[in-house]
Amino acid sequence: VAGKKGAALRLAFKARKVFLVLGTSSGKPEHVTVRLNGEAVGPDAGKDAPGGVVRVELNTLYELIDQKTPKNGLLEIQSDSPGLEAYAFTFGS
């Protein structure tokens, strides 16, 4: 659980797709910024992260990254407020 605004989670991975179960402890929608390899996620954004931003409303699985082929990467997600909950990463090829 993010304890303050700007809390970040980083993950080194090798995959085509990256998913993460997210939720909010407050029940209010939160926005999460997604970066890939230190840059804006751009065209590799997953379906739930258009423009590199995820709107987290429900506790559910969000697609963060969708690359054309499996690659090594460094994913960073950053919360815009306290209370963001992160549970489990999953990957796809």
Residue, then its C-alpha position, 0 to 999 in steps of 0.5 A: v500500500a502506498g503510504k504517500k503521494g509519489a510512492a513508486l514500485r519498480l520491477a525488472f522483467k522480460a515479457r511482452k505484456v505486464f499486468l498488475v492487480l491494483g486497487t485503492s484502500s480509500g475506495k476512491p479512484e486513483h491515477v497511476t503513472v506508468r514508465l518503461n525504462g525511465e521514459a514515458v511508456g508511449p506505444d508500449a502502453g497496455k490497454d489499461a494505461p493509455g498515455g501512460v496513466v491508469r485510472v484505478e477504480l476497482n480491485t482488478l487486473y490492469e494491463l500496463i505494458d504491451q510490447k510487440t515482442p518479449k523484451n527486457g524492461l524496467l517498469e515503474i508505477q507511481s501513485d498520485s495519492p496515498g492508498l494505492e494497493a498493488y497485489a500481484f504481477t502477471f506476464g504474457s508473451 
